[in-house]
Amino acid sequence: MAASSAPKLTAALREEKGKGAARRARRAGNVPAVIYGHGETPRHLSVSARDFATILRASGTNAVIDLDIEGKSQLALTKQLDIHPIRGYIEHADFLIVRRGEKVTVDVVIVVEGDAQGGTVVTQDANTLQVEADALSIPEQFAVSVEGATAGTSIHASDIELPKGVTLVSAPETLIVAVHEAKAAAEPEAETADATAADAAGEAGE
């Protein structure tokens, strides 16, 4: 992503701090946030909840945003999001100041695609992969295909093909996906026959 293509978001400085101020900001349709990094003093911000959510839907949770902080442009990486566990809205956001050409460490979502062979079960052991990438070229996601995979197949972090300029931070042996043989369910007819035989044996004993 080039700096010029980074989505823009207007941010206002917040003088009030604390839980009460954060609640008031949310009631006004804003997300309370903080921006820090590069040795600068952290600043408390407020951004439009609707505009911010639109950017995240389009660019992913690792979005690099061109923040307009009272008329001054500042590139920032969306570093952390606190989501309400029930209502699902963004309660708070952390922004990390980034520079052109700077490398950052991020967790990128893993998406499993395709269908393994019949009679198997696919389990996903890791939902994200930690990598180091240029702040303006962070992958939105990594796709892992299990199309036609057989039982016993396992895919580790080291098996995922990374774009040029992106390096793996997660342990290479981290298990991402495993394909297992499906366990056969007990036959209802067999269970019924066993139960009938047991009842008959009990009656005979009486």
Number of C-alpha atoms within 10 A of each C-alpha: 13 10 15 8 11 18 18 18 17 19 23 17 15 17 9 13 11 7 10 9 14 20 14 14 21 19 10 11 13 23 25 28 22 16 20 16 12 9 7 9 9 12 13 18 24 22 24 19 19 11 13 19 16 13 18 16 10 11 17 18 19 21 24 30 27 21 23 16 16 10 10 10 15 16 21 23 23 19 18 14 16 12 13 11 9 6 7 9 15 18 19 19 20 19 24 19 21 21 17 11 11 10 18 17 17 20 20 20 18 19 13 17 11 12 14 19 16 12 12 17 16 21 13 15 13 14 14 17 20 16 19 18 21 19 26 24 18 25 22 15 15 18 13 17 16 20 12 11 19 19 18 10 14 18 19 16 20 15 14 17 12 13 12 8 11 17 14 17 14 15 12 12 11 15 16 22 22 19 20 18 15 12 9 7 6 8 8 9 9 10 11 11 11 12 12 12 12 12 12 12 11 10 9 8 7 6
